[in-house]
Amino acid sequence: MKIFVINGPNRSGKTTLMKTMLGLREPEIYGADTLESINAELAGYCRTVGVQPEFFQSNSEGELIDFIHSARGNADGIVLNAGAYTHYSIAIRDAIAAVELPCVEVHLSNVHKREEFRHKSVLSAVCTGVICGFGKHVYRLAIDALNSI
């Protein structure tokens, strides 16, 4: 089974200091792990459960949409942390619907314990499920969910 693991804005990406944002941005909410360390740990876990992950991150909505589109015929499912795009990107919502693959929406933090604007996801209605609030473990839980359907 091949699963695309997609992360949106402020999860990684190069800053002018060549550091990743995850692990630096609000560690009291998102934890101190970098996206690179989370991906490495998840890749190891995937090997033990027979899943081939393909990792992608972009701060650009268009690049995220293009990568989601590329999943059709190339992946069996998607794990998606769309970051702030979760709350307003109809274009990403439409991309998820178009590929007709199971998709699990994930959030490191419990978005329902945070600001009101984070309580609404425009993506959830086209996703198979949503996992939030368990830090980096949301990715492993999503892999397990996709691997079981």
C-alpha positions in Angstrom: 0.0 0.0 0.0 1.3 3.5 -0.9 0.2 6.5 1.1 0.9 10.1 0.3 1.7 12.1 3.5 1.1 15.8 2.6 1.8 18.8 4.8 0.8 22.3 4.1 2.1 25.7 5.3 4.3 26.3 8.2 5.1 22.7 8.7 8.5 22.8 7.1 10.0 24.7 4.2 13.1 26.7 4.1 13.3 30.0 6.0 16.0 32.5 5.6 17.9 30.7 8.4 17.5 27.4 6.6 15.5 26.0 9.5 12.1 24.3 9.5 9.2 26.0 11.1 7.8 23.0 12.8 9.7 22.6 16.0 10.2 26.4 16.2 6.7 27.7 15.8 4.7 27.6 19.0 6.3 24.5 20.4 3.8 24.5 23.3 1.1 23.8 20.8 2.9 21.8 18.0 5.7 20.2 20.0 9.5 20.4 19.4 9.8 17.7 16.7 10.7 18.9 13.2 8.8 17.7 10.2 11.9 15.9 9.1 12.2 14.0 12.3 8.5 13.2 12.3 8.7 11.9 8.7 11.8 9.8 9.5 10.0 8.2 12.5 6.9 7.7 10.4 8.9 6.1 7.5 10.3 3.6 10.0 6.9 2.8 11.3 5.5 2.4 7.8 8.1 -0.2 7.0 6.9 -2.3 9.9 3.3 -2.3 8.7 3.9 -2.7 5.0 3.1 0.8 3.9 5.2 2.8 1.4 4.9 6.5 2.3 5.7 9.4 0.0 6.2 12.7 1.8 5.5 16.1 0.4 5.3 19.6 1.9 4.6 23.0 0.5 3.6 26.4 1.6 1.9 26.9 -1.8 -1.7 26.0 -2.2 -1.3 25.3 -5.9 1.6 22.9 -5.3 -0.5 21.1 -2.7 -3.3 20.8 -5.2 -1.0 19.5 -7.9 0.4 16.9 -5.6 -3.0 15.8 -4.4 -4.0 15.4 -8.1 -0.9 13.2 -8.7 -2.2 10.8 -6.1 -4.9 9.5 -8.4 -3.5 6.2 -9.9 -0.2 6.6 -7.8 -1.4 6.2 -4.2 -3.9 4.2 -2.2 -4.7 6.9 0.2 -3.7 10.3 1.6 -2.8 11.7 5.0 -3.2 15.5 4.9 -2.2 18.2 7.3 -3.3 21.2 5.3 -2.5 23.7 8.1 -4.4 26.9 7.8 -5.7 25.9 4.4 -8.0 23.5 6.3 -10.3 26.4 7.2 -10.8 28.1 3.8 -9.3 26.3 0.8 -12.2 25.1 -1.3 -9.6 24.4 -4.1 -7.9 21.8 -1.8 -11.3 20.4 -0.9 -12.2 20.0 -4.6 -8.8 18.3 -5.2 -9.4 15.8 -2.5 -12.9 15.0 -3.9 -11.6 14.7 -7.4 -8.9 12.1 -6.7 -11.5 9.7 -5.2 -9.1 8.2 -2.6 -9.5 7.8 1.1 -8.0 10.8 2.8 -7.4 11.4 6.5 -7.3 15.0 7.7 -4.8 15.4 10.6 -3.9 18.2 13.0 -1.1 18.0 15.6 -3.2 20.1 18.0 -6.7 19.7 19.2 -8.2 22.4 16.9 -11.4 22.4 19.0 -9.6 23.7 22.0 -8.1 26.6 20.1 -9.3 29.8 18.4 -12.9 29.7 17.1 -11.8 30.0 13.4 -9.9 26.7 13.7 -13.1 24.8 14.7 -14.4 24.8 11.1 -12.8 22.6 8.4 -13.9 22.9 4.8 -12.0 19.7 4.1 -13.6 17.3 6.6 -16.7 16.6 4.5 -14.6 15.1 1.7 -12.2 13.2 4.0 -12.7 9.7 5.2 -11.9 10.8 8.8 -10.2 13.4 11.0 -7.6 12.9 13.7 -6.5 15.7 15.9 -4.8 16.5 19.2 -2.3 13.7 19.6 0.8 15.6 18.3 3.0 13.7 15.9 1.1 10.5 16.6 -1.7 11.7 14.4 0.3 10.6 11.4 0.8 7.1 12.6 -2.9 6.8 13.6 -3.9 8.0 10.1 -1.6 5.4 8.5 -3.2 2.7 10.7 -6.6 3.9 9.7 -5.9 3.9 6.0 -4.1 0.6 6.2 -7.2 -1.0 7.8 -9.7 0.0 5.1 
